[in-house]
Amino acid sequence: MAEKLWGHATAGVFGYSDLTGGYAGGQAQYARVPFADVGPIKIDDDLEDDEVLFLSDILPTGYMAAENCNIRSGDVVAVWGCGPVGQFAIQSAYLLGAERVIAIDRVTERLHMASDWSRAETLNYEYVDIAEALKEMTGGRGPDACIDAVGMAAHGAGLSATVERATQWVGTENDRPSVLREIMRTCRNGGTISVAGVYSGFVDHIPFGSAVNRALTIKTGRTHVQRYLQPLLERIRQADFDPERLITHHLSLTDAPQAYRMFRDKQDACVKVVLKP
């Protein structure tokens, strides 16, 4: 399936879909893990579980998203999406030398977290025109780098968002790329776009002429988690990251259905849930 859709097969991914091998177990009760002696790293007892739990995915994802921006000292970076990955992308951008990070979302508690914890300037796309706001905030130049931490499930705003949902519903389009389109129009000439959000297949009306004619660099990819495990573990030890602060809820494993609904529906200021077996 992956070869037909993408041209080549990718690596297998647990709990994703038949496109990546159909391996169950992303969040299953049991999973068979080939080469299980290769994947894990040992965590010493001086660190709590909550401090290192997010090494498994979202911290490396946010860090790789920022690293792909080729950030130089003094750069302005814009991050679309203030969920868990977006928060770590913001913090990673600062660690890698960004002078300013501008975070974009519509969920109040996520924007507050981006401002209070991750130290970003924030924009709510339901109330401001993002393209115009970014121009004004960067002296008409646009951000040096832009990170898409939203992906295929972008909500968007206005008529174009409604059209996207309709085309996805009837099956003429896989994903909703409103964020990607906005990024390709707002990143500065010669800037860099980093796509950490997941896209599954075909998307419509991507302004690729903008990328070509304005010399944009686009970097994407599923996170190379193994590459980042040890370096980011050291970053946690050095207090460059404080992952525990991302957690808004601790619940038991039996409360998982409630937790998913709460996260999906943006209830009770939920940003990240940790389930305790």
DRENLO-552672 format. One line per 5 residues: their letters; for each residue x, y, z of N, C-alpha, C, O. Coordinates in steps of 0.1 Angstrom, whole numbers, plus 5000, padded with zeros to 4 digits. Layout:
N
a	X/Y/Z/X/Y/Z/X/Y/Z/X/Y/Z  ...
REM end
This chain:
277
maekl	5008/4988/5000/5000/5000/5000/5009/5013/5000/5006/5022/4993  5019/5012/5008/5028/5024/5009/5035/5027/4995/5036/5038/4991  5039/5016/4989/5046/5017/4976/5037/5024/4966/5041/5032/4958  5024/5019/4966/5014/5025/4956/5011/5040/4959/5010/5048/4950  5010/5043/4972/5007/5057/4975/5019/5066/4975/5018/5078/4970
wghat	5030/5062/4980/5042/5071/4982/5053/5068/4973/5063/5076/4973  5053/5057/4966/5064/5053/4957/5074/5043/4963/5079/5035/4956  5076/5044/4976/5084/5034/4983/5078/5031/4997/5070/5039/5002  5081/5020/5002/5076/5016/5016/5085/5023/5026/5097/5026/5023  5080/5026/5037/5088/5032/5048/5091/5021/5058/5088/5009/5056
agvfg	5096/5025/5070/5098/5015/5080/5085/5011/5086/5075/5019/5085  5085/5000/5093/5073/4996/5101/5071/5005/5113/5080/5009/5119  5058/5008/5116/5054/5016/5127/5043/5009/5135/5033/5005/5129  5045/5008/5148/5035/5001/5156/5022/5010/5157/5023/5022/5160  5011/5003/5156/4998/5010/5159/4995/5021/5149/4986/5029/5153
ysdlt	5000/5022/5137/4997/5033/5129/4987/5029/5118/4975/5033/5120  4990/5022/5108/4980/5017/5098/4987/5007/5090/4999/5004/5091  4979/5001/5080/4984/4992/5071/4995/4998/5062/5003/4991/5056  4995/5011/5061/5005/5018/5053/5019/5016/5058/5029/5016/5051  5020/5014/5071/5033/5012/5077/5035/4997/5083/5041/4995/5093
ggyag	5029/4988/5076/5030/4974/5080/5019/4968/5087/5018/4955/5088  5009/4976/5092/4998/4970/5099/5001/4964/5112/4994/4955/5117  5012/4969/5119/5016/4963/5132/5007/4969/5143/5007/4981/5145  5000/4961/5150/4992/4965/5161/5002/4969/5173/5013/4965/5173  4996/4976/5182/5004/4978/5195/5008/4992/5198/5017/4994/5207
gqaqy	5004/5002/5191/5008/5016/5194/5004/5019/5209/5013/5025/5216  4993/5015/5213/4988/5017/5227/4980/5005/5231/4970/5006/5238  4985/4993/5228/4978/4981/5231/4982/4976/5245/4992/4980/5250  4975/4966/5250/4978/4960/5263/4991/4952/5261/4999/4952/5271  4993/4946/5250/5005/4938/5247/5010/4941/5233/5001/4943/5224
arvpf	5023/4941/5231/5028/4942/5218/5041/4934/5216/5049/4934/5225  5042/4927/5205/5054/4920/5202/5064/4929/5196/5061/4936/5186  5076/4931/5201/5086/4940/5197/5098/4933/5191/5106/4928/5199  5100/4933/5178/5112/4927/5172/5124/4935/5177/5123/4947/5177  5135/4928/5179/5148/4935/5183/5146/4944/5195/5151/4955/5196
advgp	5139/4939/5205/5135/4947/5217/5148/4950/5225/5147/4959/5233  5159/4943/5223/5171/4946/5230/5179/4958/5224/5189/4962/5229  5174/4963/5212/5181/4973/5205/5174/4987/5209/5181/4997/5210  5161/4987/5210/5154/5000/5211/5156/5007/5224/5159/5019/5224  5155/5001/5236/5154/5008/5248/5168/5014/5252/5178/5009/5248
ikidd	5168/5024/5260/5180/5029/5267/5177/5028/5282/5166/5028/5287  5188/5026/5290/5186/5025/5304/5186/5039/5311/5194/5048/5308  5176/5040/5319/5174/5053/5327/5178/5050/5342/5172/5041/5348  5187/5057/5347/5191/5055/5361/5180/5060/5370/5171/5067/5367  5181/5055/5382/5171/5058/5392/5170/5072/5397/5161/5076/5405
dledd	5180/5081/5393/5180/5094/5398/5169/5103/5390/5167/5114/5394  5163/5097/5380/5153/5105/5373/5139/5098/5374/5138/5085/5374  5129/5106/5376/5115/5100/5377/5109/5097/5364/5114/5102/5353  5100/5088/5364/5094/5084/5351/5088/5095/5343/5090/5096/5331  5081/5105/5350/5075/5116/5343/5086/5125/5336/5083/5132/5327
evlfl	5098/5125/5341/5108/5133/5336/5113/5128/5322/5118/5136/5314  5112/5115/5320/5119/5109/5308/5108/5102/5299/5112/5098/5288  5096/5102/5303/5086/5095/5296/5085/5100/5281/5083/5092/5272  5086/5113/5279/5084/5119/5266/5096/5118/5257/5095/5122/5245  5107/5111/5262/5117/5108/5252/5113/5098/5242/5119/5096/5231
sdilp	5102/5091/5245/5097/5080/5236/5091/5086/5223/5090/5079/5213  5088/5099/5223/5082/5104/5211/5082/5119/5210/5090/5125/5202  5074/5126/5218/5071/5140/5216/5083/5149/5218/5084/5159/5211  5092/5147/5227/5103/5155/5229/5113/5154/5217/5117/5165/5212  5116/5142/5213/5125/5142/5201/5118/5148/5188/5124/5153/5180
tgyma	5104/5146/5188/5097/5152/5176/5098/5167/5176/5101/5173/5166  5096/5173/5187/5097/5188/5188/5111/5192/5186/5113/5203/5179  5121/5185/5191/5135/5189/5189/5139/5188/5175/5146/5197/5169  5136/5176/5169/5140/5174/5155/5133/5185/5146/5139/5189/5136  5121/5189/5149/5114/5199/5141/5122/5212/5142/5123/5219/5131
aencn	5127/5215/5153/5135/5228/5154/5148/5226/5148/5153/5235/5141  5155/5215/5150/5168/5212/5144/5167/5213/5129/5177/5218/5122  5156/5208/5123/5155/5209/5108/5153/5223/5103/5154/5225/5091  5152/5233/5112/5150/5247/5108/5164/5254/5105/5164/5265/5100  5175/5247/5108/5188/5253/5106/5188/5267/5113/5192/5277/5107
irsgd	5184/5267/5125/5183/5280/5132/5197/5286/5135/5206/5280/5139  5197/5299/5132/5209/5307/5135/5206/5317/5146/5195/5321/5148  5216/5321/5153/5214/5331/5164/5207/5343/5159/5211/5349/5149  5196/5347/5166/5188/5358/5163/5176/5356/5154/5169/5365/5151  5175/5344/5149/5163/5340/5140/5150/5342/5147/5149/5341/5160
vvavw	5140/5345/5139/5126/5344/5144/5119/5332/5138/5120/5329/5126  5114/5324/5147/5107/5311/5143/5093/5312/5147/5089/5316/5158  5084/5307/5137/5070/5306/5140/5066/5292/5141/5070/5284/5133  5058/5288/5151/5054/5274/5153/5038/5274/5152/5032/5280/5160  5033/5266/5143/5019/5264/5142/5015/5252/5150/5020/5241/5147
gcgpv	5007/5253/5161/5003/5242/5169/5010/5243/5183/5022/5242/5183  5002/5245/5193/5008/5246/5207/5004/5233/5215/5003/5234/5228  5002/5222/5209/5001/5210/5216/5014/5205/5222/5024/5212/5222  5015/5193/5227/5027/5188/5233/5039/5189/5224/5050/5193/5228  5038/5185/5211/5050/5186/5202/5053/5201/5200/5065/5204/5199
gqfai	5043/5209/5198/5046/5223/5195/5053/5230/5207/5062/5238/5205  5049/5226/5220/5056/5232/5231/5071/5228/5231/5079/5237/5234  5074/5216/5228/5088/5212/5228/5095/5218/5216/5107/5221/5217  5088/5220/5205/5094/5227/5193/5098/5241/5197/5109/5246/5193  5089/5248/5204/5092/5262/5208/5104/5262/5217/5114/5270/5215
qsayl	5105/5254/5227/5116/5254/5236/5129/5250/5229/5139/5255/5232  5128/5240/5220/5140/5236/5213/5145/5247/5204/5157/5249/5203  5136/5254/5198/5140/5266/5189/5149/5276/5197/5159/5281/5193  5144/5279/5210/5152/5288/5218/5165/5282/5222/5176/5289/5221  5166/5269/5225/5178/5262/5228/5188/5263/5217/5200/5264/5219
lgaer	5183/5262/5205/5192/5262/5193/5195/5276/5188/5202/5277/5177  5191/5287/5195/5195/5300/5191/5185/5310/5187/5189/5321/5184  5173/5306/5186/5163/5316/5181/5162/5327/5191/5162/5326/5203  5160/5339/5185/5158/5351/5194/5143/5353/5198/5140/5357/5209  5134/5350/5189/5120/5351/5191/5113/5338/5186/5117/5333/5175
viaid	5103/5334/5193/5094/5323/5188/5080/5328/5189/5076/5332/5200  5073/5327/5178/5059/5331/5177/5050/5318/5176/5052/5310/5166  5041/5316/5185/5033/5304/5185/5019/5306/5181/5013/5317/5185  5013/5298/5173/5000/5300/5168/4990/5288/5171/4994/5277/5169  4979/5291/5176/4969/5281/5180/4956/5288/5182/4954/5300/5180
rvter	4945/5281/5186/4933/5287/5190/4928/5283/5203/4918/5288/5209  4935/5273/5210/4930/5268/5223/4937/5276/5234/4949/5276/5235  4928/5282/5242/4933/5291/5252/4944/5286/5261/4955/5292/5263  4942/5274/5267/4951/5268/5276/4965/5265/5269/4975/5265/5276  4964/5261/5257/4977/5258/5250/4984/5271/5247/4997/5271/5248
lhmas	4977/5281/5244/4984/5294/5242/4990/5299/5255/5001/5305/5255  4983/5298/5266/4988/5302/5279/5001/5294/5282/5010/5300/5287  5000/5281/5279/5012/5273/5282/5024/5277/5273/5035/5278/5278  5021/5280/5261/5032/5284/5252/5038/5297/5256/5050/5300/5255  5030/5306/5262/5035/5319/5267/5042/5317/5280/5053/5322/5282
dwsra	5035/5311/5290/5040/5310/5304/5052/5301/5306/5061/5304/5313  5051/5289/5299/5061/5279/5301/5072/5279/5290/5084/5279/5293  5067/5280/5278/5077/5279/5266/5082/5293/5262/5091/5293/5253  5076/5304/5268/5081/5317/5266/5079/5323/5252/5087/5331/5247  5069/5318/5245/5067/5323/5231/5057/5335/5231/5050/5337/5240
etlny	5058/5343/5221/5048/5352/5217/5037/5344/5211/5039/5335/5203  5024/5348/5213/5013/5339/5209/5003/5347/5200/5001/5359/5202  4997/5339/5191/4987/5345/5182/4975/5334/5182/4978/5322/5180  4963/5339/5183/4951/5331/5182/4945/5333/5168/4940/5344/5165  4946/5323/5159/4942/5324/5145/4927/5327/5143/4922/5330/5132
eyvdi	4919/5325/5154/4905/5328/5153/4902/5343/5154/4891/5347/5151  4912/5350/5159/4910/5364/5161/4919/5374/5153/4916/5385/5151  4929/5368/5147/4938/5376/5139/4941/5370/5126/4941/5357/5125  4944/5378/5116/4949/5372/5103/4964/5369/5105/4972/5378/5107  4967/5356/5105/4981/5352/5108/4991/5358/5099/5002/5362/5103
aealk	4989/5358/5086/4998/5363/5076/5001/5377/5079/5013/5382/5079  4991/5385/5081/4993/5400/5084/5000/5402/5097/5009/5411/5098  4996/5394/5107/5002/5396/5120/5017/5393/5120/5025/5400/5126  5021/5382/5113/5035/5378/5112/5043/5388/5104/5055/5391/5108  5037/5394/5094/5044/5405/5087/5047/5416/5096/5058/5422/5096
emtgg	5037/5420/5103/5038/5432/5112/5049/5429/5123/5057/5438/5126  5049/5417/5128/5058/5413/5139/5072/5412/5134/5082/5412/5143  5074/5410/5121/5088/5408/5116/5092/5419/5106/5101/5417/5098  5086/5430/5107/5090/5441/5099/5087/5439/5084/5095/5444/5076  5077/5431/5081/5073/5429/5067/5081/5417/5061/5079/5414/5049
rgpda	5091/5411/5068/5100/5401/5063/5094/5387/5063/5096/5379/5054  5087/5384/5074/5083/5370/5076/5093/5363/5085/5104/5367/5086  5088/5352/5091/5097/5344/5100/5108/5338/5092/5107/5334/5080  5120/5336/5099/5131/5330/5092/5128/5315/5090/5133/5309/5081  5121/5309/5099/5117/5295/5098/5103/5293/5104/5099/5300/5113
cidav	5096/5283/5098/5083/5280/5103/5081/5265/5105/5086/5257/5097  5075/5261/5116/5073/5247/5120/5058/5244/5119/5050/5251/5125  5055/5234/5112/5041/5228/5112/5041/5217/5122/5045/5206/5119  5035/5220/5133/5033/5210/5144/5018/5206/5145/5014/5201/5155  5011/5207/5134/4997/5204/5133/4994/5192/5124/4990/5181/5129
gmaah	4998/5193/5111/4996/5182/5102/4982/5181/5096/4975/5191/5094  4979/5169/5093/4967/5165/5084/4954/5169/5090/4944/5169/5083  4953/5171/5103/4940/5174/5110/4938/5189/5113/4931/5192/5122  4945/5198/5106/4944/5212/5108/4929/5217/5107/4922/5212/5098  4925/5225/5116/4911/5230/5116/4909/5241/5106/4900/5241/5098
gagls	4919/5251/5106/4917/5262/5096/4906/5271/5100/4899/5269/5111  4903/5281/5092/4893/5291/5095/4887/5296/5082/4894/5296/5072  4874/5299/5082/4868/5305/5071/4863/5295/5061/4862/5283/5064  4860/5300/5049/4854/5291/5038/4863/5280/5034/4859/5269/5031  4876/5283/5033/4886/5273/5028/4886/5261/5037/4888/5250/5032
atver	4885/5263/5050/4885/5252/5060/4872/5244/5058/4873/5231/5058  4861/5250/5055/4849/5242/5052/4850/5234/5040/4846/5222/5039  4856/5240/5029/4858/5232/5017/4867/5220/5019/4865/5210/5014  4878/5222/5027/4887/5212/5030/4880/5200/5037/4882/5188/5033  4872/5203/5046/4865/5192/5053/4856/5185/5044/4854/5172/5045
atqwv	4849/5192/5035/4840/5185/5025/4848/5176/5016/4844/5165/5013  4860/5181/5010/4867/5173/5001/4873/5161/5008/4874/5150/5002  4877/5162/5021/4882/5151/5028/4870/5141/5031/4873/5128/5030  4859/5146/5034/4847/5137/5037/4843/5129/5024/4840/5117/5026  4844/5135/5012/4840/5128/5000/4851/5119/4995/4849/5112/4985
gtend	4863/5121/5000/4874/5112/4996/4883/5117/4985/4891/5110/4980  4881/5130/4981/4890/5135/4970/4903/5141/4976/4912/5145/4968  4904/5141/4989/4916/5147/4995/4918/5139/5008/4909/5136/5016  4931/5135/5011/4934/5127/5023/4934/5136/5035/4928/5133/5046  4941/5148/5034/4944/5156/5046/4939/5170/5045/4934/5174/5034
rpsvl	4940/5177/5056/4936/5191/5056/4949/5200/5057/4954/5201/5068  4954/5205/5046/4967/5212/5047/4967/5227/5049/4975/5234/5043  4957/5232/5056/4955/5247/5057/4967/5253/5063/4972/5264/5059  4973/5247/5073/4985/5252/5080/4997/5252/5070/5004/5262/5069  4999/5241/5063/5010/5240/5054/5009/5251/5043/5019/5257/5039
reimr	4997/5254/5038/4995/5264/5028/4999/5278/5034/5005/5286/5028  4994/5280/5046/4997/5293/5053/5012/5295/5055/5017/5306/5053  5018/5285/5059/5033/5285/5062/5040/5289/5049/5049/5297/5049  5037/5282/5038/5044/5284/5025/5042/5298/5020/5050/5303/5012  5032/5305/5024/5030/5319/5020/5036/5329/5030/5038/5341/5026
tcrng	5038/5325/5042/5043/5335/5052/5058/5334/5056/5063/5344/5061  5064/5323/5053/5078/5322/5056/5086/5332/5047/5082/5334/5036  5096/5337/5053/5104/5348/5045/5111/5341/5033/5112/5329/5032  5114/5350/5023/5122/5345/5012/5135/5339/5016/5142/5344/5024  5137/5327/5011/5149/5319/5015/5148/5313/5028/5158/5308/5033
gtisv	5137/5313/5034/5135/5307/5048/5133/5292/5047/5134/5285/5037  5131/5286/5059/5130/5271/5060/5117/5267/5066/5112/5273/5076  5111/5257/5061/5099/5251/5066/5102/5237/5071/5108/5229/5064  5098/5235/5083/5100/5222/5090/5086/5216/5093/5078/5222/5100  5083/5204/5087/5070/5198/5089/5071/5186/5098/5077/5175/5094
agvys	5067/5188/5110/5066/5177/5120/5053/5170/5121/5052/5159/5125  5042/5178/5117/5029/5172/5116/5028/5161/5106/5035/5161/5096  5019/5151/5109/5018/5139/5100/5008/5143/5089/4998/5148/5090  5012/5139/5076/5004/5139/5065/5004/5125/5059/5014/5118/5058  4992/5120/5054/4991/5106/5050/4991/5104/5035/4996/5094/5031
gfvdh	4987/5114/5028/4986/5111/5013/4985/5123/5005/4995/5130/5004  4974/5126/4999/4973/5137/4989/4966/5149/4995/4957/5148/5002  4972/5161/4991/4966/5173/4996/4964/5183/4984/4972/5182/4974  4955/5192/4985/4951/5200/4973/4956/5215/4975/4958/5219/4987  4958/5221/4964/4960/5236/4964/4972/5240/4972/4972/5250/4980
ipfgs	4983/5232/4971/4996/5236/4978/5003/5246/4969/5005/5243/4957  5006/5258/4974/5013/5268/4966/5027/5265/4964/5036/5273/4969  5030/5255/4956/5044/5251/4955/5052/5261/4947/5064/5262/4948  5045/5269/4939/5052/5280/4932/5059/5289/4941/5069/5295/4938  5052/5291/4953/5058/5300/4963/5071/5294/4968/5081/5302/4970
avnra	5072/5281/4970/5084/5275/4975/5095/5276/4965/5107/5279/4969  5092/5274/4952/5102/5274/4942/5107/5288/4940/5119/5291/4940  5098/5297/4938/5102/5311/4934/5108/5319/4945/5115/5329/4943  5105/5315/4958/5110/5322/4969/5121/5315/4976/5126/5318/4987  5126/5304/4970/5138/5296/4975/5136/5291/4989/5145/5292/4997
ltikt	5124/5285/4991/5122/5280/5005/5128/5266/5006/5128/5258/4996  5133/5263/5017/5138/5249/5021/5128/5242/5029/5123/5248/5039  5124/5230/5025/5114/5222/5032/5120/5210/5037/5126/5202/5029  5119/5208/5050/5124/5195/5056/5113/5188/5064/5106/5195/5071  5112/5175/5062/5102/5168/5068/5107/5155/5073/5119/5152/5073
grthv	5098/5146/5078/5102/5133/5082/5097/5128/5095/5095/5136/5104  5094/5115/5096/5090/5110/5109/5103/5111/5118/5114/5110/5113  5100/5113/5130/5111/5115/5140/5121/5104/5141/5117/5092/5142  5134/5107/5140/5144/5097/5142/5147/5095/5157/5157/5099/5162  5138/5089/5164/5138/5089/5178/5151/5083/5184/5156/5089/5193
qrylq	5155/5072/5179/5168/5066/5184/5179/5075/5184/5188/5075/5193  5180/5084/5174/5191/5093/5172/5192/5103/5184/5202/5107/5188  5180/5106/5189/5179/5117/5199/5178/5112/5214/5179/5121/5223  5176/5100/5216/5174/5095/5230/5184/5099/5239/5182/5106/5249  5197/5095/5236/5208/5098/5246/5211/5113/5247/5212/5118/5258
pller	5212/5120/5236/5214/5135/5237/5204/5142/5245/5207/5151/5253  5191/5139/5242/5180/5146/5249/5179/5141/5264/5175/5149/5272  5183/5129/5267/5184/5125/5281/5194/5134/5288/5191/5138/5300  5205/5137/5282/5215/5146/5288/5209/5160/5290/5212/5167/5299  5202/5164/5280/5195/5177/5281/5186/5178/5293/5185/5188/5300
irqad	5179/5167/5295/5170/5167/5307/5178/5167/5320/5174/5174/5329  5189/5160/5320/5198/5160/5332/5203/5174/5335/5205/5178/5346  5206/5182/5324/5211/5195/5325/5200/5206/5328/5203/5217/5329  5188/5201/5329/5176/5210/5331/5174/5219/5319/5168/5230/5321  5178/5215/5307/5174/5223/5295/5159/5221/5292/5153/5230/5287
fdper	5154/5210/5296/5140/5207/5295/5134/5203/5308/5141/5196/5316  5122/5206/5311/5115/5201/5323/5102/5195/5318/5091/5201/5320  5102/5183/5313/5091/5177/5306/5079/5175/5316/5067/5174/5311  5081/5173/5329/5070/5171/5338/5060/5182/5337/5048/5180/5340  5064/5194/5334/5055/5206/5334/5044/5205/5323/5034/5212/5323
lithh	5047/5196/5313/5037/5195/5302/5025/5187/5307/5014/5189/5301  5026/5179/5317/5016/5170/5321/5005/5178/5329/5007/5184/5339  4993/5177/5323/4981/5183/5330/4972/5174/5338/4965/5178/5346  4973/5160/5334/4965/5151/5341/4972/5137/5343/4979/5132/5334  4971/5132/5355/4975/5118/5357/4962/5110/5360/4954/5113/5368
lsltd	4960/5099/5352/4948/5091/5353/4952/5076/5353/4963/5073/5349  4943/5068/5358/4946/5053/5357/4944/5048/5343/4937/5055/5335  4949/5036/5341/4947/5030/5327/4933/5028/5324/4929/5029/5312  4925/5025/5334/4910/5022/5332/4903/5035/5328/4892/5034/5322  4909/5047/5330/4903/5059/5326/4907/5064/5312/4904/5075/5308
apqay	4914/5055/5305/4919/5059/5291/4908/5064/5282/4910/5074/5275  4896/5057/5281/4886/5063/5272/4882/5077/5275/4880/5086/5267  4880/5080/5288/4877/5093/5293/4888/5103/5289/4886/5114/5285  4901/5098/5291/4912/5107/5288/4913/5111/5273/4915/5122/5270  4910/5101/5265/4910/5104/5250/4899/5114/5247/4901/5123/5239
rmfrd	4887/5112/5252/4876/5122/5249/4880/5136/5254/4877/5146/5248  4886/5136/5266/4889/5149/5272/4899/5156/5264/4898/5169/5261  4909/5149/5259/4920/5155/5250/4914/5159/5237/4917/5170/5232  4906/5150/5231/4900/5153/5218/4891/5166/5218/4891/5174/5209  4883/5167/5229/4873/5177/5230/4879/5190/5237/4871/5199/5240
kqdac	4892/5190/5240/4898/5201/5247/4891/5205/5260/4888/5217/5262  4888/5195/5268/4881/5198/5281/4891/5199/5292/4902/5193/5292  4887/5206/5303/4894/5206/5316/4909/5210/5314/4918/5206/5321  4911/5220/5304/4925/5225/5301/4935/5213/5299/4946/5214/5303  4930/5203/5293/4938/5191/5290/4948/5193/5279/4944/5196/5268
vkvvl	4961/5192/5282/4972/5192/5272/4979/5179/5271/4981/5174/5260  4982/5173/5282/4989/5160/5281/4984/5151/5293/4985/5155/5305  4980/5139/5290/4976/5129/5300/4987/5118/5301/4992/5113/5291  4990/5114/5314/4998/5103/5316/4989/5092/5323/4983/5095/5333  4989/5080/5317/4981/5069/5323/4990/5060/5331/5001/5056/5327
kp	4986/5058/5343/4993/5049/5352/4988/5035/5352/4976/5033/5356  4995/5025/5349/4990/5011/5349/4986/5007/5363/4982/4996/5365
REM end
